[in-house]
Amino acid sequence: MSNDFKGLNAIVTGAGSGIGLAVAKKLQLEGATIFGFDITLGEMSGVATWVECDVGDSASVVRAIAKVAAQVGVIDILANNAGVGAVGSVLDATDDEWARVFNINVTGIARVTAAAYSLLKKSTTPSIVNTCSVAATVGLPKRAVYSASKGAVMSLTLAMAADFVKEGVRVNCVNPGTADTPWVARLLAAASDPVAERKALEARQPMGRLVSSDEVANAILYLANPQQKSTTGTVLAVDGGIGGLRLPQ
Ligand SMILES: NC(=O)c1ccc[n+]([C@@H]2O[C@H](COP(=O)([O-])OP(=O)(O)OC[C@H]3O[C@@H](n4cnc5c(N)ncnc54)[C@H](O)[C@@H]3O)[C@@H](O)[C@H]2O)c1
C-alpha cells in the first residue's frame, strides 16, 4: 500500500459487481473515498457509498452527481466502468438493442464524464479511466453490437484525452479479455453446456485461463494513480494475451 490514493475521492460506475467492485475495494484499501454509481447496491456495502444511478439516463446521472457534490467538493478519479453485453451478429440485433447498448456503454461514459467534469476540474490530479474491452480490437464471434460499442469507447477515450489534456485531466482505458465476473457467470449459466463453454472461453485465452477482476482493477488503479502524470490517451490491455499473441495450435 502506498499513500498515492489517500484522501482522494472517486466515482466508480458499476461498482456493485465484478470489475467495478474490485476497483472500489482496492481504492478503499488505498485510503480513497468511493461513490459507487450503480442501478443496484450489489456488493458494495461497506466499500463504497451507493449512489443510485442509471448511466443510461441523463436525469439520473445529474441527480447522482448532485448527491456527490453535496458531500464532497472535488472528484479526483472517475472510473467509467458500467456496461452491458449483447450476444449475436448484426443479423440478430434489433434497432432497440443497438440503441440500448450504445446508450449505456458509450453515451453513458460521455454523460457521467460531462456531469462530473466540474468536480474533476477541482482536483489537482484528475484522472478518468474507462473500461473498454479486447472486443474493441479483436473480432469476436456473436458480439457485433457489444464490440462496436467498445470500439466506440476506445475512440471516445482518445478523443476525451485530446480534449482535456490542456486542462490536466488524464483519460485512459483498459481492455480486459474475458474476465471471471458475475457477467461471465451469467453468460455461462445461459449456455447449453456451461462447463464446456467455460473451457472454450479459457482455451481462447493464450494463458489458458480467464482474467481476474483484481488484475483489471490493478490496471485501472495504475492508470488512475496520480503518479502517472504523463500517461494519457493510452489503451492498456489486460487480456491474457488474446489481443496480441498467435500461438501454434
Ligand atoms: N467480464 C468480462 O469478461 C469483461 C471483459 C471486457 C470488458 N468488460 C467490461 O467491464 C465492465 C464491467 O463488467 P463486469 O464483468 O464487471 O460486469 P458485472 O455485470 O459483473 O458488473 C456490472 C455492474 O454494472 C452495473 N450496471 C449495469 N448497467 C448499469 C447502468 N445502466 N447504470 C449503472 N450501472 C449499471 C450492474 O448493476 C453491475 O453492478 C463492463 O463495461 C464490461 O463491458 C467485461
Ligand as a Chemical Component Dictionary entry (heavy atoms), coordinates in Angstrom:
data_LIG
# 
_chem_comp.id                   LIG 
_chem_comp.type                 NON-POLYMER 
_chem_comp.pdbx_formal_charge   0 
_chem_comp.three_letter_code    LIG 
# 
loop_
_chem_comp_atom.comp_id 
_chem_comp_atom.atom_id 
_chem_comp_atom.alt_atom_id 
_chem_comp_atom.type_symbol 
_chem_comp_atom.charge 
_chem_comp_atom.model_Cartn_x 
_chem_comp_atom.model_Cartn_y 
_chem_comp_atom.model_Cartn_z 
_chem_comp_atom.pdbx_ordinal 
LIG N1  N1  N 0  -16.395 -9.668  -17.735 1  
LIG C1  C1  C 0  -15.730 -9.592  -18.879 2  
LIG O1  O1  O 0  -15.346 -10.617 -19.486 3  
LIG C2  C2  C 0  -15.381 -8.248  -19.447 4  
LIG C3  C3  C 0  -14.404 -8.196  -20.456 5  
LIG C4  C4  C 0  -14.082 -6.962  -21.018 6  
LIG C5  C5  C 0  -14.716 -5.824  -20.575 7  
LIG N2  N2  N 1  -15.674 -5.905  -19.602 8  
LIG C6  C6  C 0  -16.309 -4.657  -19.185 9  
LIG O2  O2  O 0  -16.139 -4.486  -17.806 10 
LIG C7  C7  C 0  -17.198 -3.695  -17.289 11 
LIG C8  C8  C 0  -17.742 -4.350  -16.043 12 
LIG O3  O3  O 0  -18.142 -5.667  -16.370 13 
LIG P1  P1  P 0  -18.259 -6.824  -15.278 14 
LIG O4  O4  O 0  -17.826 -8.080  -15.961 15 
LIG O5  O5  O -1 -17.648 -6.421  -14.014 16 
LIG O6  O6  O 0  -19.868 -6.900  -15.184 17 
LIG P2  P2  P 0  -20.870 -7.147  -13.963 18 
LIG O7  O7  O 0  -22.177 -7.463  -14.644 19 
LIG O8  O8  O 0  -20.296 -8.113  -13.003 20 
LIG O9  O9  O 0  -20.960 -5.708  -13.275 21 
LIG C9  C9  C 0  -21.503 -4.626  -13.977 22 
LIG C10 C10 C 0  -22.116 -3.645  -12.990 23 
LIG O10 O10 O 0  -22.618 -2.545  -13.769 24 
LIG C11 C11 C 0  -23.918 -2.226  -13.295 25 
LIG N3  N3  N 0  -24.705 -1.605  -14.357 26 
LIG C12 C12 C 0  -25.239 -2.189  -15.450 27 
LIG N4  N4  N 0  -25.948 -1.303  -16.151 28 
LIG C13 C13 C 0  -25.852 -0.126  -15.495 29 
LIG C14 C14 C 0  -26.359 1.166   -15.727 30 
LIG N5  N5  N 0  -27.173 1.420   -16.777 31 
LIG N6  N6  N 0  -26.069 2.151   -14.862 32 
LIG C15 C15 C 0  -25.281 1.906   -13.787 33 
LIG N7  N7  N 0  -24.771 0.698   -13.509 34 
LIG C16 C16 C 0  -25.054 -0.311  -14.356 35 
LIG C17 C17 C 0  -24.506 -3.556  -12.857 36 
LIG O11 O11 O 0  -25.607 -3.376  -11.957 37 
LIG C18 C18 C 0  -23.297 -4.225  -12.216 38 
LIG O12 O12 O 0  -23.187 -3.917  -10.842 39 
LIG C19 C19 C 0  -18.214 -3.536  -18.428 40 
LIG O13 O13 O 0  -18.038 -2.272  -19.043 41 
LIG C20 C20 C 0  -17.807 -4.633  -19.402 42 
LIG O14 O14 O 0  -18.140 -4.318  -20.732 43 
LIG C21 C21 C 0  -16.017 -7.090  -19.023 44 
# 
loop_
_chem_comp_bond.comp_id 
_chem_comp_bond.atom_id_1 
_chem_comp_bond.atom_id_2 
_chem_comp_bond.value_order 
_chem_comp_bond.pdbx_ordinal 
LIG N1  C1  SING 1  
LIG C1  O1  DOUB 2  
LIG C1  C2  SING 3  
LIG C2  C3  SING 4  
LIG C2  C21 DOUB 5  
LIG C3  C4  DOUB 6  
LIG C4  C5  SING 7  
LIG C5  N2  DOUB 8  
LIG N2  C6  SING 9  
LIG N2  C21 SING 10 
LIG C6  O2  SING 11 
LIG C6  C20 SING 12 
LIG O2  C7  SING 13 
LIG C7  C8  SING 14 
LIG C7  C19 SING 15 
LIG C8  O3  SING 16 
LIG O3  P1  SING 17 
LIG P1  O4  DOUB 18 
LIG P1  O5  SING 19 
LIG P1  O6  SING 20 
LIG O6  P2  SING 21 
LIG P2  O7  DOUB 22 
LIG P2  O8  SING 23 
LIG P2  O9  SING 24 
LIG O9  C9  SING 25 
LIG C9  C10 SING 26 
LIG C10 O10 SING 27 
LIG C10 C18 SING 28 
LIG O10 C11 SING 29 
LIG C11 N3  SING 30 
LIG C11 C17 SING 31 
LIG N3  C12 SING 32 
LIG N3  C16 SING 33 
LIG C12 N4  DOUB 34 
LIG N4  C13 SING 35 
LIG C13 C14 SING 36 
LIG C13 C16 DOUB 37 
LIG C14 N5  SING 38 
LIG C14 N6  DOUB 39 
LIG N6  C15 SING 40 
LIG C15 N7  DOUB 41 
LIG N7  C16 SING 42 
LIG C17 O11 SING 43 
LIG C17 C18 SING 44 
LIG C18 O12 SING 45 
LIG C19 O13 SING 46 
LIG C19 C20 SING 47 
LIG C20 O14 SING 48 
# 
